[in-house]
Every structure is written in structure tokens, then in C-alpha cells.
Amino acid sequence: MTSEEATRPAEAPGFEPMRRRHLPAVLRIEHRAHPKPWSLGVFNSELSQGADRYYVVMRAQGRVVGYGGLMFVVDEAHVTNIAVTPELRRRGLGSQLLAHLVRQARRRGCASMTLEVRMGNEAAQAMYRKFGFVAAGVRRGYYPETGEDALVMWLYEVGSEELGRRLGELEALERGRERGEGTGH
Ligand SMILES: CC(C)(COP(=O)(O)OP(=O)(O)OC[C@H]1O[C@@H](n2cnc3c(N)ncnc32)[C@H](O)[C@@H]1OP(=O)(O)O)[C@@H](O)C(=O)NCCC(=O)NCCS
């Protein structure tokens, strides 16, 4: 078994609502995922916001391997955070997590989704584009610690049949990738 196979999730990841007991594992990933990680206090505050928020952890191999969150504003779902543990990236987990968040926004009847992403974060931007997010503007100097600009991205017609089909296709593709069926690269 190669080291890559040893770390590949053996089965489809599971999702469960984020709870305070998950936060030690979430924070370990958070500190490796973002230049300015959220503190325990920020996560606790987000988890106490009730129905205006949705936070989920993704589990594989019996542990938390990623997480994500949404903030609902009228009929928009704002992606507040999304991260996958570094050693399991580029195996489709981020896409499955984002698909889960998009499905949640559809269940809530949201018309659109939006997010801010660092201008230099090409990996995340590429993932969002796969789902149909489009760049819609720039917030200059949005990240005060580095002065970096944020790209604002939107996904429209979240409830459409077309997006439902696209989600199904993406999920099938990523499940195939987990089983080692390959994606052509
Ligand atoms: C963004 C993130 C969640 C993606 O997770 P992941 O498990 O690697 O995502 P996937 O394997 O599903 O990749 C989805 C797509 O993203 C793009 N992508 C992911 N990593 C990439 C990289 N290093 N370079 C270029 N594109 C990349 C690709 O288009 C990829 O699809 P492909 O593998 O079919 O080409 C992960 O990189 C992460 O946790 N980053 C740190 C936190 C972060 O930046 N969050 C977003 C803040 S807005």
C-alpha cells in the first residue's frame, strides 16, 4: 500500500451537525487551513446563533476531516468557512462538503449563495467554479492581516433543476474518485 492509499478515505464521508465537542478537532484543521484562523470563541459564537447558521463536520476514518458553515441572510446563503484537513486534500472531500452545503441551501429555499475568497486562493476558487460560482466583484484590502483583496463569488438559481443535476453528477464523480475509479488525471 502506498502512503497515498494509506490516507485515502476508505468509505464515503459522513456529515453531522457541528457541536462543541467537535471544536478541538475543528480548530486543529482551522489552524492549518487559514492564514487568520477563527478562534474557539468565534466558533462558539457561530454555534450559538441558532437557525441563522448551519455548521457541519465531515467525518471519515472515524475522525473529523473537514467542516463548513453557512449564514442565512433573507434568501441568500453565505459560505462562512470551509476546510479539509491538509493531508486529505485533492481527493474530492472539499467538493463533497460544498455539495452538502449547496444541498442545505436548497433545502432552506435559498435563491443564491455567496462567499469571499482570498484573491490568491486559486484552489478554492477552482472548486467554487466547478459548482457554478462566478466572480462578481472585488473587496479591496478585505483581509487586514495581509491587506489581500477578496474575490466575491455568487452562485445563482440555487433551487434550479439544472443545479440539482450538476450536484448529482459532481457527487457521483467524487464517490468514484474515492473508490479509485479515477477522473482522468
Ligand atoms: C479549498 C479546499 C476546501 C478544497 O478541498 P479539497 O478536498 O482539496 O477539494 P477537492 O479535492 O474536492 O477539489 C475540488 C477542486 O478544487 C480545485 N482544487 C483543489 N485543490 C487545488 C489545488 N491545490 N490547486 C488547484 N486546484 C485545486 C480543483 O478544481 C479540484 O477539482 P479536481 O481535483 O477535479 O481538479 C481545501 O483546499 C482547503 O481546505 N483549503 C484551505 C481552506 C480554504 O482555503 N477554504 C476556502 C476559503 S474561501
The ligand as an SDF file (V2000), in Angstrom:
LIG
                    3D

 48 50  0  0  0  0  0  0  0  0999 V2000
  -10.4330   24.5800   -0.6570 C   0  0  0  0  0  0  0  0  0  0  0  0
  -10.4130   23.1750   -0.0390 C   0  0  0  0  0  0  0  0  0  0  0  0
  -11.5550   23.0280    0.9510 C   0  0  0  0  0  0  0  0  0  0  0  0
  -10.6040   22.1400   -1.1740 C   0  0  0  0  0  0  0  0  0  0  0  0
  -10.6460   20.8550   -0.5770 O   0  0  0  0  0  0  0  0  0  0  0  0
  -10.2170   19.5490   -1.3910 P   0  0  0  0  0  0  0  0  0  0  0  0
  -10.6510   18.3690   -0.5980 O   0  0  0  0  0  0  0  0  0  0  0  0
   -8.8040   19.6300   -1.7920 O   0  0  0  0  0  0  0  0  0  0  0  0
  -11.1460   19.7310   -2.6860 O   0  0  0  0  0  0  0  0  0  0  0  0
  -11.3880   18.6910   -3.8610 P   0  0  0  0  0  0  0  0  0  0  0  0
  -10.4210   17.5710   -3.8180 O   0  0  0  0  0  0  0  0  0  0  0  0
  -12.8410   18.3660   -3.8750 O   0  0  0  0  0  0  0  0  0  0  0  0
  -11.0540   19.5960   -5.1220 O   0  0  0  0  0  0  0  0  0  0  0  0
  -12.0820   20.2970   -5.7810 C   0  0  0  0  0  0  0  0  0  0  0  0
  -11.4950   21.1470   -6.8820 C   0  0  0  0  0  0  0  0  0  0  0  0
  -10.8300   22.2590   -6.3150 O   0  0  0  0  0  0  0  0  0  0  0  0
   -9.7160   22.5900   -7.1560 C   0  0  0  0  0  0  0  0  0  0  0  0
   -8.5010   22.4110   -6.3680 N   0  0  0  0  0  0  0  0  0  0  0  0
   -8.3850   21.8460   -5.1360 C   0  0  0  0  0  0  0  0  0  0  0  0
   -7.0950   21.9260   -4.7230 N   0  0  0  0  0  0  0  0  0  0  0  0
   -6.4130   22.5450   -5.7080 C   0  0  0  0  0  0  0  0  0  0  0  0
   -5.0710   22.9450   -5.8730 C   0  0  0  0  0  0  0  0  0  0  0  0
   -4.1630   22.6930   -4.9160 N   0  0  0  0  0  0  0  0  0  0  0  0
   -4.7270   23.5900   -7.0000 N   0  0  0  0  0  0  0  0  0  0  0  0
   -5.6300   23.8430   -7.9770 C   0  0  0  0  0  0  0  0  0  0  0  0
   -6.9360   23.4800   -7.8890 N   0  0  0  0  0  0  0  0  0  0  0  0
   -7.3100   22.8570   -6.7630 C   0  0  0  0  0  0  0  0  0  0  0  0
   -9.7610   21.6530   -8.3390 C   0  0  0  0  0  0  0  0  0  0  0  0
  -10.5670   22.2350   -9.3390 O   0  0  0  0  0  0  0  0  0  0  0  0
  -10.4610   20.4660   -7.7340 C   0  0  0  0  0  0  0  0  0  0  0  0
  -11.0880   19.6540   -8.6750 O   0  0  0  0  0  0  0  0  0  0  0  0
  -10.2340   18.4960   -9.4350 P   0  0  0  0  0  0  0  0  0  0  0  0
   -9.4560   17.7550   -8.3900 O   0  0  0  0  0  0  0  0  0  0  0  0
  -11.2900   17.6790  -10.0980 O   0  0  0  0  0  0  0  0  0  0  0  0
   -9.3310   19.2180  -10.3870 O   0  0  0  0  0  0  0  0  0  0  0  0
   -9.0530   22.8830    0.6410 C   0  0  0  0  0  0  0  0  0  0  0  0
   -8.0190   23.1790   -0.2730 O   0  0  0  0  0  0  0  0  0  0  0  0
   -8.8340   23.6660    1.9210 C   0  0  0  0  0  0  0  0  0  0  0  0
   -9.2500   23.2530    2.9970 O   0  0  0  0  0  0  0  0  0  0  0  0
   -8.1340   24.8240    1.8030 N   0  0  0  0  0  0  0  0  0  0  0  0
   -7.8450   25.6740    2.9810 C   0  0  0  0  0  0  0  0  0  0  0  0
   -9.0890   26.3960    3.4320 C   0  0  0  0  0  0  0  0  0  0  0  0
   -9.6650   27.2920    2.3540 C   0  0  0  0  0  0  0  0  0  0  0  0
   -8.9500   27.8830    1.5580 O   0  0  0  0  0  0  0  0  0  0  0  0
  -11.0030   27.3960    2.3380 N   0  0  0  0  0  0  0  0  0  0  0  0
  -11.7160   28.2480    1.4210 C   0  0  0  0  0  0  0  0  0  0  0  0
  -11.8110   29.6190    1.9780 C   0  0  0  0  0  0  0  0  0  0  0  0
  -12.8410   30.6690    0.9610 S   0  0  0  0  0  0  0  0  0  0  0  0
  1  2  1  0
  2  3  1  0
  2  4  1  0
  2 36  1  0
  4  5  1  0
  5  6  1  0
  6  7  2  0
  6  8  1  0
  6  9  1  0
  9 10  1  0
 10 11  2  0
 10 12  1  0
 10 13  1  0
 13 14  1  0
 14 15  1  0
 15 16  1  0
 15 30  1  0
 16 17  1  0
 17 18  1  0
 17 28  1  0
 18 19  1  0
 18 27  1  0
 19 20  2  0
 20 21  1  0
 21 22  1  0
 21 27  2  0
 22 23  1  0
 22 24  2  0
 24 25  1  0
 25 26  2  0
 26 27  1  0
 28 29  1  0
 28 30  1  0
 30 31  1  0
 31 32  1  0
 32 33  2  0
 32 34  1  0
 32 35  1  0
 36 37  1  0
 36 38  1  0
 38 39  2  0
 38 40  1  0
 40 41  1  0
 41 42  1  0
 42 43  1  0
 43 44  2  0
 43 45  1  0
 45 46  1  0
 46 47  1  0
 47 48  1  0
M  END
$$$$
